[in-house]
């Protein structure tokens, strides 16, 4: 059985403005002047924009909610397609547990649509996973980046995708799945928008259920065994938020370990202790000024929430503070003219404690500040052509304070390069597009199929109709 629901498109700031400056939301380090911003409202308008660019021998870049930070959503001097008006819900197949939506829909809208389509179902379908840390990401952007959430035994989002519609360089629509155009399917999952514009997606869902939060403080030496115990007990989600005070021996050692265990259907939802946006801003302020106190308060809050119950879909939603840097600038002089740059490193789980010790030593020596960090698990990705999850890894996320000057950029670049080298030496890797600090040689060490990926990009898109500044940066082979 299929149901349909149409939702009105949200307003888009620029519909066809010439010579626009655009930037990413989080780091604000990718200010780019594009030729124009076009906001198509349907697949026909996407095709028209692509064909118009082809006639004028121009290129296309595509963006969603602009959280990506490595330049993969912008191309200097080209037409930017803002896909946020494509947010209709097309159909829910309640037999298969698959929903089809337009690619510009954001995760909160998607969850709401699942609820609205099944108002009386005692076990409705809803999402399996989404990014943590913020909610305003489009599904198409999430697919193109092959994101993951805090699932303890989940593969990246590519595993949840049944099919998608890809509009190619000729403006033709291709339905891609594991059986139809399978190579394009694999390439576009985590393909960073380089193979066409994704206009609609079929996403695999799971039954919504109730979960009980379990919280405790653990040290890095016992973290992997704690994850393993939680999985054996049946927990579905979990993560670890580590201490960030560089003056403390607990830097990257002590942390808040939080897991979510399924409970009986009749268990009441009791998620009463929650942090408001103002609370989060206060904790962020302390991360800059008094990281020991900030961690103490953060841990205190989460320990007090032990035993609360949540829904499996909405517990993955989290507040985000747009313009957080501006909000902090008045109270925290050290934050002025700066932002947070993210990187995600991967290591075999057996190497996690050693990696965290080496990372703490490295960050102290370089005097680079971690403002926030977390650790999650990921299973091996067997669906995308360019997988970042080549094995069952531990994922370590760092938000580094980066002043917007040459010294600040150099410090973050060197720190992330060193962290990549440490992870690589331990058999790990890094996420490709949070920044462009890794040189081509480092990319190829962690992604040995990268040259083939670029060659297939040239074969499927010989006119380079789909470009990005990230692709331009890495397309040339490393110097000998």
C-alpha positions in Angstrom: 0.0 0.0 0.0 1.3 3.5 -0.9 0.2 6.8 0.5 1.1 10.3 -0.7 1.6 13.5 1.1 2.5 16.9 -0.4 4.2 19.6 1.7 4.7 23.2 0.7 8.3 24.1 -0.2 10.1 26.3 2.3 11.3 29.7 1.1 14.7 29.9 -0.5 16.7 33.1 -0.1 18.1 33.4 -3.6 16.1 32.2 -6.6 18.2 33.4 -9.6 20.5 36.1 -8.3 23.6 36.8 -10.4 27.1 36.9 -8.9 26.2 35.5 -5.5 28.6 35.0 -2.6 27.8 31.7 -0.7 29.4 30.0 2.2 29.1 26.9 4.4 27.1 27.2 7.6 29.5 25.7 10.2 33.1 26.7 9.5 32.3 29.8 7.3 35.6 29.1 5.6 34.3 28.4 2.1 33.2 31.8 0.8 32.7 31.3 -2.9 31.4 33.6 -5.6 29.1 31.6 -8.0 27.7 32.8 -11.2 24.1 32.5 -10.0 21.9 30.6 -7.6 19.0 28.8 -9.1 16.3 27.1 -7.0 14.5 24.6 -9.1 11.1 23.5 -7.8 10.8 20.2 -9.8 12.9 17.8 -11.9 12.0 19.5 -15.1 13.5 22.7 -13.8 16.7 20.8 -12.8 17.0 19.4 -16.3 16.4 22.8 -17.8 19.2 24.3 -15.7 21.6 21.6 -16.7 20.7 21.9 -20.4 21.1 25.7 -20.2 24.5 25.3 -18.7 25.5 22.8 -21.4 24.4 25.2 -24.2 26.6 27.9 -22.6 29.5 25.5 -21.9 29.2 26.1 -18.2 29.0 23.8 -15.2 26.7 23.0 -12.3 27.2 22.5 -8.6 24.4 21.4 -6.3 23.8 22.2 -2.7 21.3 21.4 0.0 21.4 23.1 3.4 25.1 24.1 3.0 26.6 22.3 6.1 29.3 20.6 4.0 32.7 22.2 4.6 35.2 20.9 2.0 34.0 22.8 -1.0 32.2 19.9 -2.6 28.9 21.9 -2.8 30.3 25.0 -4.5 32.1 25.7 -7.7 33.6 29.2 -8.2 32.1 31.0 -11.2 29.4 28.3 -12.0 25.7 27.9 -11.5 24.7 26.7 -8.1 21.5 24.7 -7.8 19.8 25.2 -4.4 17.7 22.0 -4.1 15.8 22.9 -0.9 12.5 23.6 -2.7 12.4 19.9 -3.7 10.9 18.6 -0.5 7.7 16.8 -1.4 6.9 13.4 0.1 5.9 11.2 -2.8 4.9 7.8 -1.4 5.2 5.5 1.6 5.2 1.8 0.9 3.9 0.4 4.3 4.5 -3.2 3.2 8.2 -2.7 2.3 8.9 0.0 4.8 10.3 2.3 2.1 9.5 6.0 1.7 10.1 8.0 -1.5 10.8 11.7 -1.1 12.3 14.6 -3.0 16.0 15.0 -2.3 15.7 18.5 -0.8 13.7 17.4 2.2 15.4 17.9 5.6 15.4 15.2 8.3 12.8 16.8 10.7 10.4 17.1 7.8 11.0 13.5 6.8 10.3 12.3 10.4 7.1 14.4 10.6 6.0 13.0 7.2 6.4 9.4 8.5 4.3 10.2 11.5 1.6 12.1 9.5 1.2 9.2 7.1 0.7 6.6 9.8 -1.4 8.4 12.5 -3.0 5.3 14.0 -0.3 2.7 13.4 0.9 1.2 16.7 4.3 0.4 15.1 4.9 3.1 12.4 7.8 3.2 10.1 10.4 5.9 10.6 14.1 6.6 9.9 16.9 4.3 11.0 19.7 7.0 11.3 20.7 10.5 10.5 23.6 12.8 11.2 24.1 13.9 14.8 24.9 17.5 15.9 22.4 19.2 13.7 19.1 18.4 11.9 18.9 20.8 9.0 20.5 18.5 6.4 18.8 17.5 3.1 18.4 13.8 2.3 20.1 14.3 -1.0 23.1 16.0 0.6 23.3 13.2 3.2 23.2 10.6 0.5 25.9 12.4 -1.5 28.1 12.6 1.6 27.2 9.0 2.7 26.6 10.1 6.3 26.2 8.0 9.4 24.6 8.4 12.8 25.1 6.8 16.3 23.9 3.3 15.4 26.0 0.8 17.2 25.8 -1.9 14.5 24.8 0.2 11.4 26.6 0.8 8.1 26.6 4.3 6.5 23.5 5.7 4.9 24.3 4.1 1.6 23.0 0.8 3.0 19.6 2.4 3.7 19.1 3.6 0.1 16.8 1.5 -2.1 17.1 3.8 -5.2 17.4 7.4 -6.3 16.7 9.4 -9.4 19.8 11.0 -10.9 19.6 13.7 -13.6 22.7 13.5 -15.7 24.7 15.9 -17.8 22.3 15.7 -20.7 19.3 16.5 -18.4 18.1 12.9 -18.6 16.6 11.2 -15.5 18.1 7.8 -14.6 16.6 5.6 -11.9 19.6 4.1 -10.1 19.5 1.1 -7.8 21.5 -2.0 -7.1 20.0 -3.6 -10.2 19.5 -0.6 -12.5 22.6 1.4 -13.4 24.4 -0.3 -10.5 27.8 1.4 -11.1 26.3 4.9 -11.1 24.3 3.9 -8.0 27.6 3.0 -6.2 29.4 6.1 -7.5 26.8 8.6 -6.5 26.4 7.2 -3.0 29.2 9.2 -1.4 30.0 10.7 -4.8 29.8 14.3 -3.5 27.5 15.5 -6.3 30.0 14.8 -9.1 27.9 12.4 -11.2 24.6 14.3 -11.5 21.8 15.9 -9.5 19.9 13.6 -7.2 16.2 14.7 -7.3 14.4 12.0 -5.4 15.3 9.1 -3.1 13.8 5.8 -1.9 14.9 5.4 1.7 14.6 2.2 3.7 12.9 2.7 7.2 12.6 0.7 10.4 9.8 0.3 12.9 9.6 3.1 15.5 10.2 2.0 19.0 11.0 3.2 22.5 14.5 3.3 24.0 15.9 3.8 27.4 19.0 6.0 27.8 21.8 4.5 29.8 24.7 6.8 30.9 28.0 6.3 32.7 31.4 7.8 32.8 34.2 5.6 31.3 37.8 5.8 30.4 39.2 5.2 26.9 40.8 2.0 28.0 37.4 0.4 28.7 35.5 2.1 25.9 35.5 -0.6 23.2 34.6 -3.3 25.8 31.7 -1.0 26.9 30.5 -0.7 23.3 30.7 -4.5 22.9 28.8 -5.1 26.1 26.1 -2.6 25.0 25.7 -4.4 21.7 25.4 -7.8 23.3 22.7 -6.4 25.6 20.7 -5.2 22.6 21.4 -1.5 22.6 20.8 0.1 19.2 22.5 3.5 19.5 25.3 5.0 21.5 28.3 7.3 21.6 31.0 8.7 23.8 31.7 12.4 24.4 35.3 12.9 25.6 36.8 15.5 27.9 38.5 18.4 26.2 40.5 20.3 28.8 44.1 20.4 27.6 45.4 21.0 31.1 43.8 17.8 32.4 45.2 14.2 32.2 41.6 13.3 31.2 41.9 15.0 27.7 40.5 12.5 25.2 40.6 9.9 28.0 37.5 10.3 30.3 34.1 10.7 28.8 30.3 10.3 28.9 29.2 6.9 27.5 25.6 7.0 26.5 23.6 4.0 25.0 19.9 3.4 24.1 18.2 0.1 24.9 14.8 -1.0 23.5 12.1 -1.2 26.1 8.5 -2.5 26.1 5.9 -0.7 24.0 3.9 0.4 27.0 6.8 2.1 28.7 6.0 5.9 29.0 8.3 8.4 27.2 10.0 10.4 30.0 12.6 12.6 28.2 12.2 15.4 30.7 15.8 16.5 31.3 16.8 18.2 28.0 19.2 20.9 27.1 17.7 24.0 25.6 19.6 26.1 22.9 20.5 28.5 25.7 22.0 25.6 27.7 24.0 24.4 24.7 25.3 27.9 24.1 26.3 28.1 27.8 28.2 24.8 27.5 29.9 26.0 24.3 31.0 29.2 26.0 32.5 27.1 28.8 34.3 24.9 26.3 36.2 28.0 25.2 36.7 29.6 28.7 36.6 26.8 31.3 36.6 23.4 29.6 36.9 21.4 32.8 33.8 23.1 34.2 32.0 22.7 30.8 32.7 18.9 30.8 31.6 18.6 34.5 28.2 20.3 33.7 27.8 18.3 30.5 28.4 15.0 32.4 26.2 16.1 35.2 23.3 16.7 32.8 23.7 13.4 31.0 24.1 11.3 34.2 20.9 12.9 35.5 19.1 11.7 32.3 20.0 8.1 32.9 16.9 6.0 32.6 14.8 8.4 30.6 13.0 7.0 27.6 12.9 8.3 24.0 11.5 7.4 20.6 14.1 5.8 18.3 13.6 8.4 15.6 13.3 11.7 17.5 16.0 10.9 20.0 18.4 11.4 17.0 17.3 15.1 16.6 19.5 17.6 18.2 19.6 21.4 18.4 22.1 23.4 16.3 23.1 27.0 16.9 23.3 28.8 13.6 25.6 31.7 13.9 27.2 30.2 17.0 30.4 32.1 16.4 28.7 35.5 16.3 26.7 34.6 19.5 29.9 33.8 21.3 31.9 36.7 20.1 30.6 39.2 22.7 31.2 37.0 25.7 34.3 35.1 24.6 37.0 37.4 23.0 39.0 34.3 22.1 36.2 33.1 19.8 36.1 36.3 17.7 36.9 35.8 14.0 37.1 32.1 14.4 35.0 29.0 13.9 35.1 25.2 14.4 36.5 23.0 11.7 35.5 19.3 11.8 37.5 16.2 10.9 36.5 12.6 11.4 39.2 9.9 11.8 38.8 6.2 11.6 40.9 3.5 13.3 40.4 -0.3 13.9 38.6 -0.6 17.2 41.5 -2.4 18.8 43.6 0.7 18.2 41.2 3.3 19.6 42.8 3.8 23.0 46.3 4.1 21.5 45.0 6.6 18.9 43.3 8.7 21.6 46.5 8.8 23.6 48.6 9.8 20.6 46.0 12.4 19.5 45.9 14.0 23.0 49.7 14.2 23.0 49.7 15.7 19.5 47.1 18.3 20.2 48.8 19.4 23.4 52.1 19.8 21.7 50.6 21.8 18.9 48.5 23.9 21.3 45.4 23.3 19.2 42.1 23.5 21.1 39.4 20.8 20.8 36.0 22.4 21.5 33.9 19.3 21.1 34.4 15.7 20.2 32.7 12.4 20.1 33.3 8.7 19.2 30.9 6.3 17.5 31.1 3.0 15.8 30.5 2.1 12.1 30.2 -1.2 10.2 31.9 -1.8 6.9 30.4 -0.1 3.9 29.8 -2.5 0.9 27.5 -0.2 -1.1 29.4 2.8 -2.2 32.3 3.0 -4.7 34.5 5.2 -2.5 33.8 3.9 1.0 35.2 5.7 4.0 34.2 2.8 6.2 36.5 0.2 4.8 36.2 -1.9 7.9 34.4 -2.0 11.3 35.9 1.2 12.6 35.8 3.5 15.6 35.0 7.0 14.4 36.6 9.9 16.2 35.2 13.4 15.5 37.2 16.5 16.4 35.9 20.1 16.3 39.1 22.3 16.3 39.0 26.0 17.2 40.3 27.7 14.0 41.1 31.4 14.0 40.4 32.9 10.6 43.9 34.0 9.9 47.0 32.4 8.3 48.3 31.1 11.6 45.0 29.6 12.6 44.6 27.8 9.3 48.1 26.6 9.4 47.7 25.2 12.9 44.5 23.3 12.1 45.9 22.0 8.8 49.0 20.7 10.5 47.1 19.1 13.3 44.6 17.4 11.0 47.4 16.2 8.8 49.2 14.7 11.8 46.0 13.0 13.0 45.4 11.5 9.6 49.0 10.2 9.6 48.5 8.6 13.0 45.2 7.0 12.0 46.7 5.8 8.7 49.7 4.2 10.5 47.2 2.3 12.6 45.3 0.9 9.6 42.7 3.6 9.7 41.5 6.5 7.5 39.7 9.9 7.5 36.6 11.4 6.0 37.3 13.1 2.7 35.4 16.3 2.5 35.3 18.1 5.9 38.3 20.1 4.6 41.0 20.1 2.0 43.9 19.9 4.4 44.9 16.4 3.3 47.1 16.4 0.2 46.5 14.0 -2.7 49.1 11.5 -1.5 47.3 11.2 1.8 44.0 10.8 0.0 45.3 7.9 -2.1 46.9 6.2 0.9 43.5 6.0 2.5 41.4 5.7 -0.6 43.4 3.5 -3.0 40.6 3.5 -5.6 40.6 7.3 -5.8 42.2 7.5 -9.2 39.7 5.1 -10.6 36.9 7.1 -9.0 38.1 10.3 -10.9 38.5 8.3 -14.1 34.9 7.1 -13.8 33.8 10.7 -13.2 35.4 11.6 -16.5 33.7 8.7 -18.3 30.2 9.4 -17.0 30.6 13.2 -17.2 33.0 13.8 -20.1 32.1 17.5 -20.3 32.7 18.0 -16.6 29.2 19.4 -16.3 29.1 18.7 -12.6 32.0 20.4 -10.7 33.0 21.5 -7.3 36.0 23.3 -5.8 36.8 20.1 -3.9 37.0 18.1 -7.2 39.1 20.8 -8.8 41.5 20.7 -5.9 42.0 17.0 -6.1 41.7 16.0 -9.7 45.4 16.5 -10.5 47.6 13.5 -9.5 50.2 14.1 -6.8 53.5 15.5 -7.7 56.4 13.0 -7.8 
